[in-house]
Amino acid sequence: MNEMLNYVFKSMKTTERALAKLEKTMRRQVRSNRRLKLIAITGVAYALWAETVRREQQEEIERLSGEVEELKRKGE
């Protein structure tokens, strides 16, 4: 009888340790997921901002190119 109780309590203790490790791992995973989500959101925001800046620069280049062509025609 004593051996059976020892086995049951040892098994319960082993299970508790495994659950504690799993809980610790899950907490770390949650933190990692939050960081990854923040990095992804920041990356998308940067990409959108960079695209906006690129478009503005392209419009400015086209406007200035038009002015240069106009000045060339006036100079002739």
C-alpha positions, 0 to 999 in steps of 0.5 A: 500500500505504501508503494502505491501511495508513493507512486501516486504522490511522485506522479503528482509531483512530476506532473506539477513540475511539468505544468510549472515548466509549461506555464513558464514557457507559455509566459515567455511565449506570450511576451515573445508574441507581443514583441513580435507583434510590435515589431510587425506593426512598426515595420508596416507603419514604417513601410507606409510612411516610406511609401508616402515619402517616396510618392511625395518625392516622385511628385516633386521630381515630376514637378521640377522636371516640368519646370526645367522643360519649361525653362528650356523652352523659354531659353530657346 
